[in-house]
Amino acid sequence: QVQLVESGGGLVQAGGSLRLSCAASGSDFTISAMGWYRQAPGKQRDLVAFISSGGSTKYGDSVKGRFTISRDNVKNTVYLQMNSLNAEDTAVYYCWGGGRLSERPFNSWGQGTQVTVSS
């Protein structure tokens, strides 16, 4: 299995910033694309940001210009820098990763980290 462990969530005031991290661990795997999704109470899980193995990125419309996704391929870690946070960003943020495990495709999710923005 490939495990994804998020960190960096918490409580922040509106207008503030947070940086989330997600590290992948396991054996005999290669991680390709990675991304962040979020889910607010009573809502579906939505894409926040996505980054390919080559560094191409895609963002959800509501976070464009405020959030930045990046990755460290040596550490198998993906980051999400979140700036200008507002109350609508309050959600559980989930890390996602896909690639190959023992030459078979895999998809894994982290356990989620809570981000709460106070207005």
C-alpha positions, 0 to 999 in steps of 0.5 A: 500500500501507499500511505498519504499523510497530511499535515498543516491544517488548523484554525486561521483568521480570514485573510491569513495563510496556511501551508498543507503538506502531504507525504507519500510512503510505502515500498516499490511505488512510483507516484505520478499525479498528486492533488488536493481536494476538499469537502465542506459539511453537506457538500461534495468533495471538490478538486482544489489543485492538481499537479502532474509528474511533470509539474503541470498544474490545475486549480479549482476556479474558487482558489485560482490566484490564491492557492499554489500547489507544488511538489518535491519528487525526491521526498514524494511530497506535495504542498498546498500554499493557501493565501487570502483565506476566507470562510468559504475555504473551511473544509476537510482537505484531502490529499490524493496520489496516483501512480504505480505500485508493484507495476500496477496502477494505484490511487490513494487518499490521505485521512484528511486535515481540517482547515477552519477559517474564522471571519 
